[in-house]
Amino acid sequence: MKSPRRPTLRTPALLLTGALTLSGCGALSDGGADASDGLQVVTAFYPLQYVAGRVAGDLADVTNLTQPGGEPHDLDIDPRATGQIVDADVVVHESGFQPAVDSSVDANATGEVVDAAEVVDLRTLEDEDADGDAEEHTADDGHDHDDLDPHFWQDPLRMADLGDAVAESLAAVDPDNAADYTANAADLRTDLEALDARYAETLSGCERQTVVVSHDAFGYLTKYGLDMEPIAGLSPEAEPTPADLARLQDLIATEGVTTVFAERLGTRKIADSLASDVGVTTAVLDPIEGLSDETADQDYLSLMEANLGELAEANGCQ
């Protein structure tokens, strides 16, 4: 993978009046800390929050714009969130994933901006059937974001690359603690490399490779030899056609699929219906786009481990 590109200091194109008012009062984080208390980091959704929190440690207050139970795709930016973006020393988002966040960051961010779509190698949708040795593509390869799979956090090594970029931005605004941010990012990479190794080892000896999932959020798992078959598209709100469902029914029968995977955030009605129609079970494979009330006390590593266990059981991995 390429080295993450240096995030740049952003100058807002427009400061909203309401945002300026909030800025003077200080934006509150999830923990209730005022923006004047120390370094402020704002993240757009949970995987970004996890990385920023690990890299910042106790040296910054990390606020997540998407609250537990919220669907990141549906996030709207209210005046309070706008104020948090204005006051942030560092903002971490992924352009193309949450349009409302993109617009607010472009208009209002005054500090460092880390765009995951710019510092992580995103796979193209054409790579969905490729293995882990396939050519990687960057956001500068001439592809629109519509051609790229935003769910990079399903690959632990890409999460580690984001951690390096976050450490660089934190060091730029807080150089006195640069060594701590670098060390924290290195510790994070160690954990993520170990997670990646467990995925590779566990999924290398499976009876089946086909995995039917609720929506197209797991394409990065194909690096481990899996064939991901989504019911819907990149958006969890996408509806499959009757032809899509018929194809999946045939595939489940042909490949001996035992499980149709639903997810916690969003409806599982279609996944349950498909599983019932073909006589297989359902289970949860968490896309980890956000935390739910049920998983609010867990973190990225534990959720990825839970997903690995579900995949291993469903696919007969030794």
C-alpha positions in Angstrom: 0.0 0.0 0.0 1.1 3.5 -0.6 2.2 5.8 2.2 -0.7 8.0 3.3 -0.6 11.4 1.7 0.0 14.3 4.0 -3.3 15.8 5.2 -3.5 19.6 4.6 -4.8 22.5 6.6 -8.1 23.5 5.3 -9.5 27.1 5.1 -13.3 27.2 5.3 -15.1 28.6 2.2 -18.0 29.7 4.4 -18.5 30.1 8.1 -22.2 29.8 9.0 -23.5 32.4 11.4 -24.9 29.7 13.7 -21.6 28.0 13.6 -19.8 31.1 14.7 -22.2 31.6 17.6 -21.6 28.0 18.7 -17.8 28.4 18.3 -17.7 31.2 20.8 -19.4 29.0 23.4 -17.3 25.9 22.6 -18.6 22.6 21.1 -19.4 19.8 23.5 -18.0 16.3 22.9 -19.8 13.1 23.7 -18.1 13.2 27.1 -19.2 16.7 27.8 -15.8 18.4 27.6 -15.7 22.0 26.3 -13.7 22.7 23.2 -11.6 25.1 25.2 -10.3 22.3 27.5 -7.8 20.9 25.1 -7.2 19.4 21.6 -10.4 18.7 19.8 -10.9 15.9 17.2 -14.1 15.4 15.4 -14.8 12.2 13.5 -17.7 11.5 11.1 -18.6 7.9 12.0 -17.4 5.0 14.3 -14.4 3.4 12.6 -12.8 6.8 12.2 -13.6 7.6 15.9 -11.9 4.3 16.9 -8.7 5.1 15.0 -8.6 8.7 16.2 -9.2 7.7 19.8 -6.4 5.1 19.7 -4.0 7.5 18.2 -4.9 10.5 20.3 -5.0 8.6 23.6 -5.7 10.9 26.5 -4.1 13.9 24.7 -7.3 14.9 22.9 -11.1 14.9 23.2 -12.6 12.8 20.3 -16.2 13.5 19.3 -18.1 11.3 16.9 -20.8 13.0 14.8 -22.8 9.7 14.3 -24.3 8.6 17.6 -24.7 5.0 18.6 -27.8 3.6 16.9 -27.6 6.1 14.1 -27.2 5.1 10.5 -24.1 6.9 9.2 -25.5 7.2 5.6 -28.4 9.2 6.9 -26.6 11.6 9.1 -27.7 15.3 8.9 -25.5 18.1 10.3 -27.3 20.3 12.8 -26.0 23.6 14.2 -24.4 21.9 17.1 -22.5 19.5 14.8 -21.5 22.5 12.6 -20.0 24.2 15.7 -18.0 21.1 16.6 -16.6 21.0 13.1 -15.7 24.7 13.3 -14.0 24.3 16.6 -12.1 21.1 15.8 -8.3 21.1 15.6 -8.6 17.9 13.5 -11.6 16.6 11.5 -11.6 13.0 10.2 -14.1 12.1 7.6 -14.5 10.1 4.4 -15.6 12.1 1.4 -18.3 10.4 -0.7 -19.7 8.4 2.2 -21.7 11.1 4.1 -22.6 14.0 1.8 -23.9 16.2 4.6 -20.6 15.8 6.4 -18.6 16.6 3.3 -20.5 19.8 2.7 -20.1 21.0 6.2 -16.4 20.1 6.4 -15.7 21.9 3.1 -17.6 25.0 4.3 -16.6 25.2 7.9 -13.5 23.2 8.9 -10.7 25.5 10.1 -8.2 22.9 11.4 -6.5 19.9 9.9 -8.7 17.7 7.8 -8.0 14.0 7.3 -10.0 12.6 4.4 -9.9 8.8 4.6 -10.7 8.6 0.9 -7.5 10.5 0.2 -5.1 8.8 2.6 -6.3 5.2 2.3 -6.2 3.0 -0.9 -9.8 2.4 -1.7 -10.6 -0.6 -3.8 -12.7 -0.1 -6.9 -16.0 -1.9 -7.3 -14.5 -3.8 -10.3 -12.1 -5.4 -7.8 -15.0 -7.2 -5.9 -14.0 -10.6 -7.2 -10.2 -10.1 -7.0 -8.0 -11.7 -4.5 -5.6 -10.1 -2.0 -2.9 -9.8 -4.6 -5.0 -7.7 -7.0 -3.9 -4.3 -8.1 -4.9 -1.6 -5.6 -6.2 1.8 -6.7 -6.0 5.2 -5.0 -8.5 8.0 -5.0 -6.3 9.7 -7.6 -6.5 7.0 -10.2 -9.1 8.8 -12.2 -12.1 7.1 -10.6 -15.1 8.9 -9.2 -15.9 8.1 -5.6 -19.0 6.4 -7.0 -16.5 3.8 -8.4 -14.8 3.2 -5.1 -15.9 1.0 -2.2 -15.9 3.2 1.0 -16.0 0.4 3.5 -12.2 0.2 3.9 -12.4 -0.5 7.7 -13.2 -4.2 6.8 -9.5 -4.4 6.0 -7.4 -3.9 9.2 -4.3 -2.9 7.3 -6.1 0.0 5.7 -7.3 1.1 9.1 -3.6 1.1 10.2 -2.8 3.4 7.3 -5.5 5.8 8.4 -4.0 5.7 11.9 -0.6 6.9 10.5 -2.4 9.8 8.7 -4.2 10.8 11.9 -1.0 10.7 13.8 0.6 13.0 11.3 -2.2 15.6 11.5 -2.3 15.5 15.3 1.5 16.1 15.3 1.0 19.0 13.0 -1.3 20.8 15.5 0.4 19.5 18.6 4.1 19.0 17.8 5.1 18.7 21.5 3.3 15.4 21.6 4.2 14.1 18.2 6.2 11.2 19.5 3.2 10.0 21.5 0.9 10.1 18.5 3.5 8.2 16.4 3.9 5.6 19.1 0.1 5.2 19.5 -0.3 4.7 15.8 2.4 2.1 15.8 0.7 0.3 18.7 -2.6 0.4 16.7 -0.9 -1.0 13.6 0.5 -3.9 15.7 -3.0 -4.8 16.9 -4.4 -4.4 13.4 -1.7 -6.5 11.8 -2.4 -9.3 14.3 -6.1 -9.1 13.5 -5.4 -9.3 9.8 -3.2 -12.4 10.4 -6.0 -14.1 12.4 -8.5 -13.4 9.6 -6.0 -14.8 7.0 -5.3 -17.9 9.0 -8.9 -18.7 10.1 -10.4 -18.1 6.6 -7.7 -20.0 4.7 -9.2 -23.5 5.4 -13.0 -23.2 4.9 -15.4 -25.7 3.3 -17.2 -22.8 1.6 -16.1 -19.4 0.4 -19.5 -17.9 -0.6 -21.0 -15.5 1.9 -24.5 -13.9 1.4 -24.7 -10.5 3.2 -27.4 -7.9 3.5 -25.6 -5.1 1.6 -22.4 -4.6 -0.2 -20.3 -3.5 2.8 -17.9 -6.4 2.9 -16.0 -6.3 -0.4 -12.6 -5.9 1.3 -13.0 -9.3 2.9 -12.4 -10.9 -0.6 -8.7 -10.5 0.2 -9.1 -13.5 2.5 -10.5 -15.6 -0.4 -14.2 -15.1 0.3 -16.8 -14.5 -2.3 -19.1 -11.8 -1.0 -22.7 -11.9 -2.4 -24.7 -8.9 -1.3 -28.5 -8.8 -1.3 -28.5 -5.1 -1.9 -26.0 -2.6 -3.2 -23.6 -0.2 -1.4 -26.5 1.6 0.3 -28.4 -0.5 2.9 -31.6 1.2 1.7 -31.2 -0.4 -1.8 -33.9 -2.9 -2.7 -33.0 -6.1 -4.6 -35.1 -7.0 -7.6 -37.0 -10.3 -7.9 -34.2 -11.4 -10.4 -31.6 -10.6 -7.7 -33.4 -12.7 -5.1 -33.9 -15.6 -7.6 -30.2 -15.6 -8.4 -29.3 -15.7 -4.7 -31.7 -18.5 -4.1 -30.0 -20.6 -6.8 -26.5 -19.6 -5.5 -27.3 -20.6 -1.9 -28.5 -24.0 -3.1 -25.6 -24.6 -5.5 -22.8 -23.5 -3.1 -24.3 -25.1 0.0 -24.6 -21.7 1.8 -25.8 -22.3 5.4 -26.4 -18.7 6.5 -27.7 -15.4 5.3 -26.1 -12.5 7.1 -28.2 -9.6 8.3 -26.9 -6.6 10.2 -27.8 -4.7 13.4 -28.3 -1.2 11.9 -31.2 -1.1 9.4 -33.9 -3.6 8.6 -33.2 -7.4 8.3 -36.6 -8.2 6.8 -35.2 -9.1 3.3 -32.4 -11.2 4.7 -34.8 -13.1 7.0 -37.2 -13.6 4.1 -34.5 -14.9 1.8 -33.2 -17.3 4.4 -36.7 -18.6 5.1 -37.4 -19.2 1.5 -34.4 -21.4 1.0 -34.4 -23.0 4.5 -31.2 -21.7 5.9 -30.4 -19.7 9.1 -29.7 -16.1 9.6 -27.0 -14.5 11.7 -25.5 -11.0 12.2 -22.4 -9.9 10.4 -21.8 -6.3 11.6 -20.6 -3.9 8.9 -19.3 -1.8 11.8 -20.3 1.4 10.1 -21.6 2.5 13.5 -22.3 1.2 17.0 -25.8 0.1 18.1 -27.3 0.2 21.5 -26.4 -3.5 21.7 -22.7 -2.9 20.8 -22.1 0.4 22.5 -19.8 -1.2 25.0 -17.7 -3.0 22.3 -15.0 -1.7 20.0 -13.7 -2.2 16.5 -11.4 -5.1 17.5 -14.1 -7.0 19.4 -16.6 -6.5 16.6 -14.2 -7.7 14.0 -13.4 -10.7 16.1 -17.1 -11.5 16.4 -17.5 -11.2 12.7 -14.7 -13.6 12.2 -16.3 -16.1 14.5 -19.6 -15.9 12.5 -17.8 -16.3 9.2 -15.9 -19.3 10.4 -19.0 -21.0 11.7 -21.1 -20.4 8.6 -18.4 -21.4 6.2 -17.0 -24.4 8.0 -13.6 -23.0 8.6 -11.1 -25.3 10.4 
